[in-house]
Amino acid sequence: MNRFVPPGIREVLRNFDHPHVAPIHDVIEENRRIILVHPPMIGEPLSMLVDPEHPMPPIQALRIFRRLLRTMVDLYNLPLPMTTTLDPRNVIMNEDHPHVLFLNFKKLSPPRFHEKWRELLYFLLTGEEPDGDVRQSIEDQKNIPPELRRLIAACFDPANTLQDVLALAESTRIQLPEKKNPLKKWMYPVAVSVLVVFGILLGIQLTSNTAMSEPLNLDAHPRQLETVSQFRLDDSDQVYSLSLRKGEPVRIRAELTRGENRSFTLALVSEEPLRGYGIYIDEQGKVLFLEKVDGEEPILNDQDPTTPPVEPGKRYILEIVYFPDEPLYVTVMENSGRNKRGVVGPIPVEKPSWVQFQGGEGTVLHRLRAIRLDDTGQTDNRDGIASNLS
């Protein structure tokens, strides 16, 4: 950022929290420049992970493309609109989780800076920069699914806005077996040297892969409940649900005691199409953001590696706050109110119709409530509500 910015922007940037923007630890303003200081990160530039010999598998490419386009829309929607470039050199990948690094004010950035999103999907699937009229040449790329060829053509149509293409990407479905990601074979050995170039310090351990049960089963027919109070789970495959008023602002509040080596899922689910967003607690107690589209593999993100695990036998409070067209806000804390952590999740594309949960044997859900909120985030007491489903 190389121009003078309005007063107060430092505080705005310090408080800005987004799952796909590199966290901002501090903001330094000097010589009419804004310098963003990031905390320790680990990962590699996307430009070093994808090349013509290592294109990204189609399902993974579509997933990353959606996430990064949503990020740009979120930046546009800030009170002081911002933008980023989706040049592969500006995207850091930590396993399957992308972060953009450099930001700019939308009105001050040249079109070429924030129009790089049009080339992203083509790059992910081919490992090459586009050359010539891609809308004509893309049909020759028979190794790319036809659904994604159409999406690439839409990207390069100047009549389509970012929002147009994001809507098309969200509705695109491809039926392919997910191949083992070749990127992970060589992602980490060269991470140190690459990140030195970017000036980012290393220090966060990679999330270890653990055996996990099904994070969110959208194929199951949930057992519908009217109330949830002191409910003991005895079948990890059984899915339960409580109906919501579709699309209304709501706070989901669950009080939970996890069983030893048992996982738990709590998610908001939309009906058409089937899509879920929420919390997944794995067998080791790690809290992960969950996103799953029907027919696709679930996306699990460790948004805050410093969040302490949910210990077995100890009572916790989980909250998910939903407002239409806004990022989910998730809070995890001990029943005493200690160790409270809040993180921001993705923006749900569809309006949720019910809350769904499942968990391992011995897990106790003491209470589950859906509290309707008004547009300001306050409890809506009309009709005698906050509505306690238990």
N, C-alpha and C positions, 0 to 999 in steps of 0.2 A: 504494500500500500504506500504510494509515494506522493500523496497529496494531503493537505491539511484536512482534518475531519472535525465534525461538530463536537462541542463539549459533551462529556458524558459517555462518549462511545467506548472509552476504556472499560467502564463499568459494564456496559452492555456486552462487550466481548468477553470479559472475565466470567460473566454469569451465563454465557451462552453454552448450552449443553446439548449436544446432538450425537447420536450413536455413530454417525459416519463422518463427522468432522473431528480432526485431531483435537483433543482437549487443550484448552488454552489456560496455561498456568499463570501467565502474567502478560501484561501489555505495556510496552515501553514506547514512549513517544519522544523522538529526538530528531532534530534537523528536519522537521516537517515530514517525518516518516513514522509509520507505526510498525513496530516489531512485535510479532507474536512469539511468546516463549512457550514451548510445549513441554510437558513432563516426559519422562522416559517412555519410549515406545519400542516396539519390536515389529519387524515386518520388512517387506521389500517393495520397491516401486513396481507397479504393474508392468511397466515397460521392460523390466528385467525378467519377468515371469512368463510372458507370452511372446512367442515369435512364430515364424512360419512352420517350424518343426514342432512347436508345442502350442498349438491353438487351444483355447479353452473349450471344454465339452459344452454342447449347446444348452443343456439345462442350467449348468452353473453360470454360463455367460448371460443368459436371460435373467437369472437371479441377481447377479452383480449389476447388470444394466439397470434393472428396476430400482435397486437400492440407491444408486448414484443419481438417477434422474429425480427420485423423490427428494434426495438431499438438496439438489439445486432448487426445486420448487419450495422447499422449506426455507432456504436462504432468501429466495425472492419475497417470501411472505413475512419477513421480519419487519418491524416498524420502520427501520432504516434498511431498505432492501440491499442485500448483499448477493454476491455470486462467487463462483469458483470456476476453474477450468477443469474439464475432465480429460485433459491431456494425460495419457498413461503415466507420464513422469511425475504427475502431481497426485497420484493415487497410490497410497501405501496399503499393501495387503498383509494382514495377519491371519494366516490360514484362509478362511473363506470370508473374512470380514474386511471391507474396504474403509479407508479413511482418506478424506481429501485434506491437503495441507494448506495451500495458499488461498486466501480469500481476498476479495476486493469489493468495493462499493459498486453496485450494478451500474449506476449512472456514470461512473468514472471509468469503467472498463471498456476497452474496444470490443466490437462484436466478435472478432476472432478469438478473444480470450474465453468468452462464455458460450461460443457456438461449437466448441470442440466436442460437445456431447453428441453431435450428429455423426461423428466418426467412431464413437466408442464401440458400439456393438460390432461393427465391421472389423475393427481391430481385434476384439476379443475372439472372434470366430476364425480369423485368418492369420493373425499375428503380423499384419501388414498395414501400412498407411494407405488410405484410398488413393487411387490414381485414375483420373479421367471420370467419365460418367458412370458412377457406381450403379445407378438405377438400371443401366443396360447390362453391365458386366456381371452383376450379382446373380443373374439367372444361370450363368455358366458354372457357378459354385455348387455343384450337385451334392457335395458333402455337407452342405448347410441345409437344415430342414426348410421346407418351403414356407412354413409359418414365419421363420426368422428371416428368410430372404425378403418376404413382404414387409416385415418390420424394418429391415435395413433400408429398403426403398423409401419407406415413409420417412425415415430419418433424414434422407437427403432431399426430400421434397421441401423447398423453401416455404411452401404454403402452410406446412405443418409447424405449429408451435411446440415448444417443449412439453406443455401440458397435453397437447393432442397426442404426441408420441407416447408419453407416459400412460395415458389412458389406453392406448392400443397395446402397449407392452403388458399392462396389468391384465388385459383380457386375452392375451395370447397364451395358448396351451400347446405344448408339444408332448407327444407320447414317444419317449425314447428311454431305453434302459440307461440309467446313469453309469457312466464308465468311471473307473478309478481315476482320480485326478492326478495326472502326471506331474503337476506343479509341485505337489507336496514332497516328491522324491528329492527335489533339489532346492527347496525354498530356503532352507535355513543356513547351509554352510557358508554362503556368501553374504549373509545379511549384515554382518558387521562392517565389511568394507563399503557396502552400498550406503548404509545409513550414516557412515562418517561423512560421505559426500553431502548428504542432506543436513548434516549438523545435528542429528538426533542421537541422544545417548541411549544405550541399551541398559536393560536392568530388570525388565519384567519377565518372569518365567512364562514359558508357553503353557497354555492350559493342557493338562494331560488328558489323553483320551481314556475314558473309562467305559466299562460295559454299562449300557443304559437300556432301560426298558423303553417301550413305545412312548415318545413324549406326548403325542396328541393323536388319538385314533379318530379320524374323521369318518372312517368307513363304518364304525360301530353305530348301533342304534342305542342312543343313551337311554338309561332308565330315568324317566322324569320324576322329580321330587317336588313336593309342595313346600316342605320345610327341611332345614338342615340344622340340627342341634344335637351335639354329642353323638356324632356319627362315626362309627368305627369301620374302616375299610378292611375287607377280608379277601378281596379278589383283585389283583392288580390289572386284570383284563377288563373288569367291569367299568363302564363309563356312566357317569351320572350328569344330569343337567337340571338347571332351573331356568325358567323362561324369563325374558326381559321384555320391556317395551321397546320395540325395535328403534334403534338409533337415538334414544334419549340419553342425555348426559347422566352418567351413573358412577358411583364409587362402589367397587366390589371389595368387601372386607371379610377376610377369612381368618379364623383363629385355629392354629394347626399345631399338633405334636407329631413329629415324624418318627416312624419306626426305624429300628436299626437297619442300615443298608437298604433303605426303601426310598423310592422316588415319589414325587408328587407333581401333578400338573394342574394348573388353574388357568383357564383361558376364556376369552370372549370369542364367540363363534358366530359367523354370518351364515345365512342359509343359501343365498343365490349370489355368487357361487359359494361353496363351502370353503371357508378360510378362517383360521384361528390365530389369535394373538394373545400372549400371556406370559406366565411364569412356569418354568420347569426347574424343579429341584432334583438334582441327580442323586445317585445312591451315596455319594460322599457328602451331600448337603450343599453343593455349589449351586448358587442361584443363577439361572441363565434366562435371557430373553428368548421367547419362543415365537416363531412365525411359521405357519404351515398352510399351504394351499392344497386342496384336494388333488390327489394324483401326483404330488411332488414330494421330494424329501423334505423333512423339517429343517428349518434354519435355527440354529442355537447360537446365541451370542453372549459372551461373557463381557458385559458392558463395564463392570467395575471390578477388576481383579482383587481389590482390597476389601471387598465385602466379605465379612466372616461367614463361614458355612452355617447352615441351619443344623444345629446339633440334634441328634436323636434324643427323645425323651424330654425335650425342652419345649415350652410353649412359645409360639411366635405369632405375630400378626402380619398378614400379607394384605396389601391393598393395590388395586388397579383402578386408576381414575381415567374415565373415558369421556372426551368431548368430541363431537363430530368435527372432522377435518383438522384435528390437533393431535400431536404425538401422545401416546399413552404415557402415563406417569405411574411408576411402580415404586412402592415402598415396602421394605422388609425390616422388621424390628422385633426385639424380644418383647414378651408380654408386659414386662416392666417399663417399656418405653426406651430402654437402653439400646445402644448400637443401631440406631435408626439410620438407614441408608435409602436414599431416593435416587432413581435414575430415570432418564427419559428414553422411551422406546420409539418404535416406528409409528407412522400415521396409518391407522386402519383404513383400507380402501373402501370396504363395504361396511354397512351398519350392522352391528351385532344383534342377534335375536335371542341368544341365550348364553349363559355361563356354564362351562363344562369342566368337570374335574374327574380325576382318577388318581389312585395311589396304591402303593405297596401294602401288603398285609401288615396290620398292627398300627398303621397310621390313623390318628384320630383327628377328625375335623370337628372342633368343639362348636363352631358356629359359622354360618355363611350368611352374609347380608348383602343385599343390593340396595343402596341408598341413592334415590333419585336426586339429581342436582339441578339447579337452575343454571342459566347461562353465565352466571358470575362465579360458579363453583360453590355456591352456598347450598346447604340442604334445602330441598324443596318441601315445604311443609303443607302444601296444598293437599287437600283430601286426606289430611291426617298423616302425611308421609314426612319423615324418612321411613321407607318401607322395609321392615325387617322380615326377611323371608323365613326366619326361624321362629 
